[in-house]
Amino acid sequence: MSGITIQWKTETAMDQSRLVSLLGEFGELLFIPLGSNVNLESCVSNLIMHADVACAVMDGETVGFLAMYPDDQEPQSAHISVIAVKPKQQGRGIGKAMLSRALGLARQWGMKTVGLDVSADNKAAQQLCRSLGFHVHVRDGARWQMRHRLSEMPTRSTVTPMEEQPRLLAALDLDIELRIKRDDLYPMAGGGIKARKIEYIARDMIAHGQDVIVTNGGPQSNHARASAIVAAILGIKCHLVIVLEHGARYLDTGNILLMRLSGAEIEYCTKDQLATRMDCAMDTYRSKGHNPRYVWGGGHCLAGTVAFVDAALEAQEQCGDWIPDFLVTASATGSTQAGFAIGYARTPTRVIGISAARDKVRGSQIVRDCVSEYADHVLPVSGRVDIDFRDDWTEGGYERTSPQLLELIQGAARAGVFVDPTYSGKALNGLVNLVMRGEIPSGSKVLFWHTGGLMNLQASAFAGGMICL
């Protein structure tokens, strides 16, 4: 099948005579066919005045037709008055793509529900609607009203706890004032900083009417897991390109288990195939009429940086007069540390990022690039931005561990704080060593940003054993 392009009337010329012709051509194919006495010119006048109209075009031919308008009778509700696909093209996903795009537009409008009417005996149309989350709202003889309730993103009032954890201080023998920002408890998409990031990315997708998220990561990628769960919540497609190493064996647990259970489309590849597979996935969804969003691994994007500029302000409000001398966090794809660097630029707080894998030169530059992108596209950064990126405790690379790191993780767990060996555990290890070196002096006020990682812990060297009686 040739590629499908879905064009809204705002994107292409569509005058009244063209719409009359389309309505006449598709009238008998609608979920509720038009009667022979319908005044097409009057219908088209209403569409032009009130509706957004989309055409599915293949090889220059219009093969699908859809119109949707805000429902004046019900606040924050949209109504799809026209949807049809030519018989020869039915069963190829065109109707599903058009409905998906319509739902994306309704989210963009800020709607809460989308409705449409369908004939009681049109089982194929009912099945199509149900596959996208519509349900029968009213049965009125031969005409059924179906409705889709759009899932809403949580409000930005979510604030994660700030804790002192004196038992952890004692367990680690640290002579500092320590507070922990518990983003591991972020109440969405499995928690952690990637859940905070994907919330911002999803809001940006909604603002652009996008209906598919295409992203990547490893089998235990917190970002890929958060993406899959948010897509499931919103009812949009999620396509994950998961990178594996040849010959390596991976536990089907932790993040990859949640990705799979969420219904995400998952494909596997090696690292050298990643760019090609991502581009191919984007091209495939576009060719089917979707409006996909390409998201770099780890949620590395401007929206991710903005999320942690806001998070920095959130933490400052929680801390009040307690102003940390240091903020220590895990640093991987860069946007988290960049957000903190911007958010704390006008304070005396020194932000230190502990690398999960990258070397200092590359990691520092990526953080700087994120800061520059924010300054160019959001707001100029006021204050001094210092990038302190440490690669001393990577343990040799991503997901690599050491006996010392595992011992630290177990000690923290016995104080009631669970960190993982991939991200938050390395950050905590870095904090401990910075205190031991004297770079963080005794008595310093230190804010440790817990980035999450419980799923990583479940798939780590601590897991996999069997118990029985």
N, C-alpha and C positions, 0 to 999 in steps of 0.2 A: 504494500500500500504506500502510495506517495504521502509525503508529509501533509499534515493538516495545520492550517493557520486559522486561528479564531480571531476575527477582527471586530472590534467594537465600532459603533457608528462614529465615535469621536476620533477614531484612527483612520477612517477611510470615508470617502464621499458616499453618501447614501441619501438620495433625494426621495421625495414622496412617490414619484412614479416607480422608482426602483422598489420601494417597500410595498407598494400595491401589487407589483408583479410577484414579489417573493411571497406575500401573504396568499395570493391566489394560487401560487404553485404549491405551497406547503399546507394550505388550509385543511385539506382532507387527511393530512398526516399528523395533525396535532393530537396531543393526549386526549383532548375533547375536540373532535373535528368541527370546523366551521359549517354552519348551515348554509344552504343555497341562497337564503334571503339576506345574509349579512352584508351590510354596506362596507365594502373594503376601504373606500376612501375615508369614511368616518373612523374606522378602526385605526387606519394608518395615521390619521391626524392625532389621535390620542397617543399612539406610540411615539410620534415625533415630539409631542409636548411633554410627555411624562416618563417615557421608558428609555432605558439603555438597551440598544439592539446589538446583537452579535451574530455574525455569519461564520460558519465553518467552511473554509474554502480549500479545495483540493484540486490541483492541476487547473486552476483558474475557474473551476466550477463551484458554485455554492451548493454544498451538500447538507448543511444544517443551518437552522435558524432559531434564534432565541431572543426573547424580549423580557425584561424585568423592570419593575418600577417600585418606588416606595409606596406602601399601602396607606392611603389617607385614613382608612377606617381603623387602623390599629397602629399605635405608636411603635417605632423601632421594628417594623415588620416590612419585608419586601415580598412582592408577589410576582411569580413567573407566569406571565399571561400567554406566552408563545414558546413552544419548544417542539422541534420536529427534525427528523433526519430522513433523507431520501431512502427508499426501500433498499436499493442496491448497496448502500453503505451502512445499513443497520447491522448491529452485531460486531462492529469494529472499534467500539469504544468512543465513537464521536459524541454520542449523547451524554455519556458519562463525563467526558472532558468538558463539554459545554456546561453541564450542571456544576461541575467542580469549579469552573471559572466563575460561574454566577454566584456560587457560595463565597468565593474569594472576594468578589465585588461587594457582596452584601456585608461581609466583615469590614471591608474598607469603608463602607457607608456608616458603620456603627450599628448595624441592625442586630436584633436578637433572634428573630425568626424569619424563615423564608417559607412561603406557601405556594402551592400550585394545585390545579384541579386536574383530575384524571377520570376517564370513564371507568365504571365499575367492572366492565368486562375486558379492559385493556391490561391484561396480566403482565405483559412484557414491560409496559411503562411503570407499573407498580413495582415490579422487581428491580428495575433500574433505579427508581427513586429510593427504595429501601436499601440498596447497596451503598448509597451515599448518606444514609442516616435519616431519611424521611420516614414518617409514620403516618398512618391514617388518622386524621384529626376529626373529621365528620363524614359519616356516610349519609348521603342525601339522595336516595334513589339511585339513578344511573350515574350520578356525579359524586365522586369522592373528593374530599379536600385532604391533601397530604401536607404535612408540615415538617420542617427541619428546624430544630432549636440549635442555634449556633452556640458552641461552648465559648465562654468568655475567659480571657486571661485574668488571673488574679490582679487585684489592684496593687499599686506599688507601695502599699502601706506595710508590706511584709518587712519585719525587722527581726533579724536573728539575735539570739541572746549574747550578752557579754558577761563572762564569768571570771572569777578570780582563781579557782582551783588550787587552794593551798596544799592539798595532798600531792598534787603533781609537782609543785615546787619542792616539797620535801623529798619526794621520790628521786628527783633529778639533782638534788642538792644544789639548788640555785639561789644565790643571794641577790634576788632582784624583785621588783614589784611587777608581777605578771598578771595580765588579763588576756583572756582568750575570746576572740570573736568567732562564734560558733556557726560559721556558714555550712558546716557539715549537717546542721539541722535546718537548712533552708527548706521550707515546706512545699516543695514542688519538684516534680520530675526526678525523684530519687535523691534530691539534696546535693549540697556541694556548690562550689563556685560555678561549675558548668550549668547548673540549673538556674542560677542567677543570670548568667550570660544568655542562655537560650531564651529566657523570658523576654529580654530586650530584643534579641534577634527576631523572635516570633512577632513581637509588636511591629517591628519594621517590615516584616513580610506582609502582615495584615494591611499596613498602610500602603503597600504597593500592589495589593491584590494578588499576591503569589499563593499558589496552591500546592506546591511540592517543595520539600527541602531535600537537597542533595548534598551530602557531606561525607566525611571519612574519619578514620581513626583505627586504632588497634582493637583487638578483641576485648580489652578492658578499658576502652576509651570512655571516660565519664561524659565527655561532650557528645559522643555518638549515642550513648544511652539516654542522656537528657533530651537530645533531639528526637529520638524515637518516641519517648513518652509524651513530650509536648505535642508532637504530630498526632499521636493517638488521642490526646485530650481534645485537640482542635478538630479532629476528623479530616486531616489533610494527609497526603502521601509523604512518606519518608523513605528515601533511598540511601542506603549506607554502603560505602565501599570500604571494606575491612581489610587491612593490610596484614598479611601473614608472612612468616619466614619459611622457606622451603625446608621440609624435614622436621620442623618444630611441631610439637603436640600441645594443644591448648585445652584447658578445662572448659566445659560448657557450663559455666557458672558465673556468678557475679554480673558484670555489665553485659556481656554477650548474651546471657540468658534473658535478661530483661529486654534487650533489643529484639531478640527473636520472639518472645512472648507478646511484645507490643504490636506485632504485625508489620514491622518495617520490612521493606524489600532489601535483602542483604546479598551482596556479592563479595567474593573474596579475590584478592590479587596479591602479587608481590609489590614491593616498594617501587620498583622501576616501572611498573604498569599503572601506578596510581593516577598520574595526570591524564593519561589516555582514557582510563576507565571513567574518571569524573567527567571529562568532556563528552564522552560517548553517552553517559547517562543524561546529561543536560540536553544533548541533541535529540535523544530518544523522546524525552518528555515534551520538548518543544514540538517535535514532529507529530505528536499525538494531540496537540492543541493546548497543552498545559502551559503554565507560567511559572517555571521552577526557579528556585533560589540556590545559587552556588554558595556554600559556606565552607570556608577553609577548616581544616582539622583543628580541633581545640576551640572552635568558635572564635578564631583569630580574625577580628574585623572591628570596624569602628564602633558598632553597637556594643561589642564586648568591652571595649575601653570605656565607653560612656557608662556602662553598668557599674564599673568599679570606681569611676569618679563619684557617682551617686552613692556607692557603698561607703566610700571614704567619708563623705559628709554624714552619712547615717551613723557611722562609728563615732565621729567627733561629737555628735549630739548626745550619744549614749555616754561618752566619757566625761562630758561636761568640763569641769576644772581640772580633771586628771588628764594631763597632756602627755602622751608617751614620748620618751626620748627616742625610742626605736619601734618600728613596725617590721616584723619578720614574717615572710610569707613564702610559700613555694612559688617558683616561677618556671613556666614551661613555654607556652606560645607567645607570651609577652604582653598581651593586652591587660591582664590582671595587674601586673606590676606597674604598667604604664598608667592605668587608672588611679592607682594609689599615689604614684609620683605626682600626678596632676592634682589630685584631691588634697594632698598634704603639702603642696608647694609653698603655701603661705604660712606654714607652721614650722616649729623647730624640729618636728619629728623626722627622723632619718629612716627612709624606707629601704630595707634590704631584701632582695629576692634571692632565694636559695634555689639553684638550678636543679631540675629533675633529670636533665640529661645533657643539655647544650653546653658548649664551652663558653667562656666569658666573653670573648670577642664577638661571636655571632649572637649570643643571647642579649648582650648589652645593646647591640645595634638594632635588633628587632624591637626592643622596648623603646628605644629612641624613635624609631620609625612610627610606632603607634602614637607616641606623644606628638610628633609632627603632624600626623594625619588628623588628630583631634584638633590641634591648633589651626590647621588649614580649613577644616570643614565644620567645626562646631563653635569653638570660642578660642580666642588667644589665651595662652596660659600665663596667668599672673603669678609672680613669685619665682623662686629658683627651683628648677627641676634637676635633681641629681639622680643619676642611674647607678645604683650599686648592685651589681649582679654577681653572685658568687658561684663558682663551679667546683668548690673544694670537696663537696659531699655528694657527688653524683654516683659514687660507688662503681664507676666505670661505664655508666650509661643508663638508658631508660629501662625501668623495671629490674635493674641490677641491685643486689643487696650485699650486705656483709654481716658477719656475726655481731659486730658492734651495733649496727643499725637494728637488727632483729631483737637484740637484748634491750635496746632503748624502747622499742615499740612495746615489748612485753611489760617493761617497767611502767610505762605510761598507762597501759591498759589496767594494771593493778591499782592504779590511782583513779580509774574510772574515765580515762581519756583515751579514745581509740584513734590511732593514726595509722596510715598505711605505708608500706615500703616504697611506693612509687612517687608520691608527692608530699603529703603532710608529714610523714615520718622523716623524710630527708630534711624538710624545713625545720622540724623540731630538733633534729640532730645538729643542723647548722646553728640554731640558736644556742644550744648547749655548748658547742665548741667556741662560739664567739664570746660567750661568758667566760669560759675556761681560759681563753687567750687574753682576756682583758679588753677586747675591742668593745664589748658591752660591759662597762664597769659595774662593780657591785653597787647595789642600791638603785640602779637605773629602772625607769619605768618602761616596760616592754609590752607591746601589744602583739600577740601571736595570732595571726589570721589562720584559723583552721579551715583549710580549703576542701575538706571532705575526704573521700577515699574509702568508705566502708566497703563498697563493692570490690575495690582493689584488694582490700585486706582479705576478703572471703576467697579470692582467687590466688592468694599469695602462698609463700612457703609454709605459712601457719595452717593452711587448709589442706584438705584432701585425705585426711586420715579417716579410718572407719572405727565406729564404736559398737559394742554389742554386749549382751549379757552372756 
